[in-house]
């Protein structure tokens, strides 16, 4: 690239190389409580490794091969939430194979539904998770029609004529299947809400881009049994990008992320997860087999299960900030993200471990 010399700095994928993260403010958080016993020596920042649980890997641990640690979840004992009476109707209209820059592959599924006109997505890792609505026959379609909309088994290649039977791709898929099916744990699932600022314009106000990257990393590990990132188009915790930008201005005026939403006459969190539940059911992830949910929000576990527990969350896998996991060597460093994480813990009951 013209005008750039020397090695590119090692920044997270959502950080701009032209605008490196600012150093942490180092403010004391003595009034903050995350089950930290040493009140005389509080850590200087929410991103401090001193807050890291003992089992969290340090900077010397190779992250690329680190699997997620999970804790059991019993949502039946949780306080009932207000959920939709019935799940939305969803229909996967197309999927396509996406090779990624890390070398892993995934299948991007695009969904339509009967409650909004947005195109919600399911990012599927592994060969064994399939959409029922996509595979269902359509009146009058040809084999080529089915392959074009992604309703095929195995892989596409030049000269393929059948969506159902293909010896070439069947042989390759069989070689990739796990040899011991009895030891498989529930698939890993991340319900991720769109965040243009955190995922596209390198915002250090939140950790959304980092969480999306980490979910994809975990799902593409060599030992991973596959899973799904459900990508919901509910920007700004459901209030939209325009209102979210107004909230940012209110935050610069001294309000936290919850207060800003309320001042704009929005709920602190306007998201819903009925579409995610319906999409997981369409992908065959309902029933007693359960899922492992990547989230720091305990309330999300019950909300994703649906009104009649159509999906069962067996375990919750915490999304620990990258700065904690690397002793501050990587991840986001800004006053804004510290305030954001503090508010999520204090006012939204998130658990960052």
C-alpha positions in Angstrom: 0.0 0.0 0.0 1.5 3.4 -1.0 2.7 5.6 1.9 3.0 2.7 4.4 6.4 1.4 5.4 7.5 -1.2 7.9 5.6 -4.1 9.4 1.9 -3.7 10.0 1.2 -3.6 13.8 -0.5 -6.7 15.2 -4.0 -5.3 15.9 -7.3 -7.1 16.2 -9.4 -7.3 13.1 -11.8 -4.6 14.2 -9.0 -2.1 15.1 -7.8 0.5 12.4 -4.1 0.4 11.7 -4.2 4.1 11.2 -5.9 4.8 14.6 -4.3 2.5 17.1 -6.1 1.9 20.4 -5.5 4.5 23.1 -3.9 3.4 26.3 -6.2 2.6 29.3 -7.0 5.5 31.6 -5.9 3.6 34.7 -8.9 4.8 36.7 -9.6 3.1 40.0 -12.8 1.1 40.3 -13.0 0.5 44.0 -16.8 0.8 44.0 -17.1 -1.9 41.4 -17.8 -5.4 42.6 -17.2 -8.6 40.5 -16.7 -10.9 43.5 -13.3 -9.4 44.0 -12.2 -9.9 47.6 -9.2 -7.6 47.9 -10.9 -4.3 48.5 -7.7 -2.6 49.5 -6.1 -3.1 46.2 -8.7 -3.0 43.4 -7.5 -3.5 39.9 -6.9 -0.2 38.0 -9.2 -1.1 35.1 -11.9 -3.5 34.1 -9.6 -4.8 31.4 -6.9 -5.6 34.0 -5.6 -9.2 34.1 -6.1 -9.0 37.9 -9.8 -9.4 37.2 -9.2 -12.5 35.1 -10.4 -15.8 36.6 -7.5 -18.1 37.7 -8.2 -20.6 34.9 -8.0 -17.9 32.1 -5.0 -18.5 29.9 -2.2 -16.0 30.1 -0.3 -14.2 27.3 2.0 -17.3 26.8 -1.0 -19.6 25.9 -1.4 -20.1 22.2 -4.9 -18.8 21.6 -5.4 -20.4 18.2 -5.7 -23.9 19.8 -7.5 -22.9 23.0 -11.0 -24.3 23.4 -13.8 -22.5 25.3 -14.5 -23.3 28.9 -18.2 -23.7 29.7 -20.4 -23.9 32.8 -23.7 -25.8 33.1 -26.9 -23.9 32.8 -30.3 -24.6 34.4 -32.7 -22.1 32.9 -35.7 -23.8 34.5 -34.8 -22.3 37.8 -34.4 -18.8 36.5 -36.9 -16.0 36.9 -39.5 -16.2 34.1 -39.0 -13.7 31.3 -41.6 -12.2 29.0 -41.2 -14.1 25.7 -43.2 -14.3 22.5 -46.3 -16.6 22.7 -45.4 -18.2 19.4 -42.2 -18.3 17.4 -41.9 -16.5 14.1 -41.9 -18.4 10.8 -38.5 -18.4 9.1 -37.4 -19.6 5.7 -33.8 -20.1 4.5 -33.8 -18.9 0.9 -30.1 -19.4 0.0 -26.8 -20.6 1.4 -23.3 -20.4 0.0 -19.9 -21.7 1.0 -17.5 -19.0 2.3 -13.8 -19.7 2.5 -12.3 -17.4 5.1 -9.0 -15.6 5.5 -8.0 -18.0 8.3 -8.4 -21.0 6.1 -11.6 -22.3 7.6 -14.8 -22.6 5.7 -18.4 -21.9 6.7 -21.8 -21.8 5.0 -23.6 -18.5 5.1 -27.4 -19.0 5.3 -29.8 -16.1 4.5 -33.2 -16.1 6.2 -36.5 -14.4 5.6 -39.3 -14.3 8.1 -42.9 -13.2 8.7 -42.2 -10.4 11.3 -39.8 -8.0 9.6 -38.3 -7.4 6.2 -34.6 -7.8 7.3 -32.3 -10.5 6.1 -31.0 -12.3 9.1 -28.1 -14.7 8.8 -26.9 -18.0 10.1 -23.1 -18.6 9.8 -22.8 -22.4 10.0 -19.5 -24.2 10.7 -19.1 -27.9 10.0 -20.8 -30.3 7.5 -23.5 -31.7 9.7 -25.9 -28.8 10.4 -28.4 -28.3 7.7 -31.5 -26.1 7.1 -34.8 -27.9 6.8 -36.5 -25.1 5.0 -33.6 -24.8 2.5 -33.6 -28.6 1.8 -37.4 -28.8 1.3 -38.3 -29.2 -2.4 -39.7 -26.2 -4.2 -42.5 -26.6 -6.9 -41.1 -26.8 -10.4 -37.4 -26.5 -9.5 -34.7 -28.3 -11.4 -31.5 -29.9 -9.9 -29.6 -26.8 -11.1 -32.1 -24.6 -9.3 -31.4 -26.5 -6.1 -27.7 -26.2 -6.4 -27.9 -22.4 -7.2 -29.9 -21.8 -4.0 -27.5 -24.0 -2.0 -29.8 -27.0 -1.4 -27.1 -29.5 -2.1 -25.0 -32.1 -0.2 -21.2 -32.1 -0.1 -19.5 -29.5 -2.3 -20.1 -28.0 -5.7 -17.6 -28.4 -8.5 -17.6 -27.9 -12.2 -19.7 -30.5 -14.0 -21.9 -31.5 -11.1 -25.5 -32.3 -12.1 -27.2 -33.6 -9.0 -27.9 -31.7 -5.8 -28.4 -34.9 -3.8 -25.9 -37.6 -4.9 -22.3 -36.8 -5.7 -19.6 -39.4 -5.2 -16.7 -36.9 -5.3 -18.0 -34.6 -2.5 -19.4 -37.6 -0.5 -16.0 -39.1 -0.3 -14.4 -35.9 0.9 -17.2 -35.3 3.5 -16.9 -38.8 4.9 -13.2 -38.2 5.5 -14.0 -35.1 7.5 -16.5 -36.7 9.9 -15.5 -37.3 13.5 -14.6 -41.0 14.2 -16.3 -41.1 17.6 -19.8 -39.7 17.5 -20.5 -40.8 21.1 -18.1 -38.2 22.6 -19.6 -35.2 20.9 -20.8 -32.4 23.1 -23.7 -30.1 22.2 -22.9 -27.7 19.4 -21.5 -24.3 20.1 -23.9 -21.4 19.3 -23.4 -17.6 19.4 -26.4 -15.3 19.0 -24.9 -12.1 17.7 -26.7 -8.8 17.1 -25.4 -6.6 14.3 -23.0 -3.8 15.4 -21.8 -1.7 12.4 -19.6 0.5 14.6 -17.9 -2.3 16.4 -17.5 -4.7 13.4 -16.9 -2.3 10.5 -15.6 1.1 11.6 -13.2 -0.1 14.4 -15.1 1.4 17.3 -13.5 1.0 20.8 -16.8 1.9 22.5 -17.8 -1.8 22.7 -16.4 -5.3 22.3 -18.9 -6.6 19.7 -16.3 -6.9 16.9 -14.0 -8.8 19.3 -16.8 -11.2 20.3 -17.7 -11.9 16.7 -14.1 -12.7 15.9 -13.7 -14.9 19.0 -16.9 -16.9 18.2 -15.7 -17.6 14.7 -12.3 -18.6 16.0 -13.8 -21.1 18.5 -16.1 -22.6 15.9 -13.2 -23.1 13.4 -10.7 -24.7 15.8 -9.3 -28.0 14.5 -11.1 -30.0 17.2 -14.4 -28.1 16.9 -17.5 -30.2 16.1 -19.1 -27.2 14.4 -21.8 -24.8 15.4 -23.6 -21.7 14.4 -23.4 -17.9 14.7 -26.9 -16.5 14.4 -26.5 -12.9 13.1 -29.5 -10.9 13.9 -30.1 -7.5 12.3 -31.0 -5.6 15.5 -28.4 -2.8 15.5 -27.8 -0.9 18.7 -29.5 -3.4 21.0 -32.6 -3.0 18.8 -32.8 0.8 18.5 -31.1 1.2 15.1 -27.9 2.8 13.9 -29.3 6.4 13.9 -30.5 6.3 17.5 -27.3 4.5 18.5 -25.2 7.3 17.2 -27.4 9.7 19.2 -26.7 7.5 22.3 -23.0 7.8 21.6 -23.3 11.6 21.8 -25.2 11.3 25.1 -22.4 9.0 26.4 -19.9 11.7 25.5 -22.0 14.1 27.6 -21.5 11.9 30.7 -24.2 9.2 30.5 -23.6 5.4 30.3 -25.0 3.2 27.6 -28.1 2.3 29.6 -28.9 5.9 30.6 -28.4 7.1 27.0 -31.0 4.6 25.7 -33.5 5.6 28.3 -32.9 9.4 27.7 -33.8 8.7 24.0 -37.0 7.0 25.2 -35.8 3.5 24.3 -35.5 0.4 26.5 -32.0 -0.3 27.8 -32.2 -3.4 25.7 -34.8 -3.6 22.9 -33.6 -6.9 21.4 -35.6 -10.1 21.1 -34.5 -13.6 20.3 -37.6 -15.4 18.9 -36.1 -15.3 15.4 -32.9 -16.8 16.6 -34.8 -19.7 18.3 -36.8 -20.3 15.1 -33.6 -20.3 13.0 -31.9 -22.8 15.4 -35.0 -25.1 15.1 -34.8 -24.9 11.3 -31.1 -25.9 11.6 -32.0 -29.0 13.6 -30.7 -27.7 16.9 -33.9 -28.0 18.9 -34.8 -30.7 21.5 -33.1 -32.3 24.4 -29.7 -32.6 22.8 -29.2 -28.9 23.6 -26.6 -26.3 22.7 -23.7 -24.6 24.4 -24.3 -20.8 24.2 -21.5 -18.3 23.8 -22.7 -15.3 25.9 -22.0 -13.2 29.0 -25.7 -12.5 29.4 -27.5 -15.1 31.6 -30.9 -13.7 30.6 -30.1 -14.5 26.9 -29.9 -18.2 27.7 -33.5 -18.4 28.7 -34.7 -16.0 26.0 -33.1 -18.1 23.3 -34.8 -21.3 24.5 -38.2 -20.0 23.3 -41.6 -19.9 25.0 -41.9 -23.7 25.3 -38.1 -24.4 25.6 -38.0 -25.5 22.0 -34.2 -25.1 22.3 -32.3 -26.2 25.4 -29.2 -24.4 26.6 -27.1 -27.0 28.3 -24.0 -24.8 29.1 -23.0 -21.1 29.0 -19.6 -20.3 27.5 -18.3 -16.9 28.7 -16.8 -14.5 26.2 -13.8 -13.2 28.2 -12.3 -9.9 26.9 -9.2 -10.5 24.9 -7.2 -8.0 27.0 -7.9 -10.2 30.1 -6.8 -13.4 28.3 -3.5 -11.9 27.0 -2.5 -9.9 30.1 -3.3 -6.7 28.3 -1.1 -7.5 25.3 -4.0 -7.7 22.8 -7.6 -6.6 22.7 -9.4 -3.2 23.1 -7.9 -0.5 25.4 -10.1 2.6 25.8 -11.9 4.5 28.5 -15.2 4.0 26.5 -15.0 0.2 26.5 -14.2 0.1 30.2 -17.3 2.2 30.9 -19.3 -0.1 28.6 -18.2 -3.3 30.3 -18.7 -1.8 33.8 -22.3 -0.8 32.9 -23.1 -4.2 31.4 -22.0 -5.9 34.7 -23.5 -3.4 37.1 -26.8 -2.6 35.4 -27.4 -5.5 33.0 -26.1 -8.4 35.2 -23.6 -9.6 32.6 -21.1 -12.2 33.8 -17.7 -11.7 32.1 -16.4 -15.1 33.3 
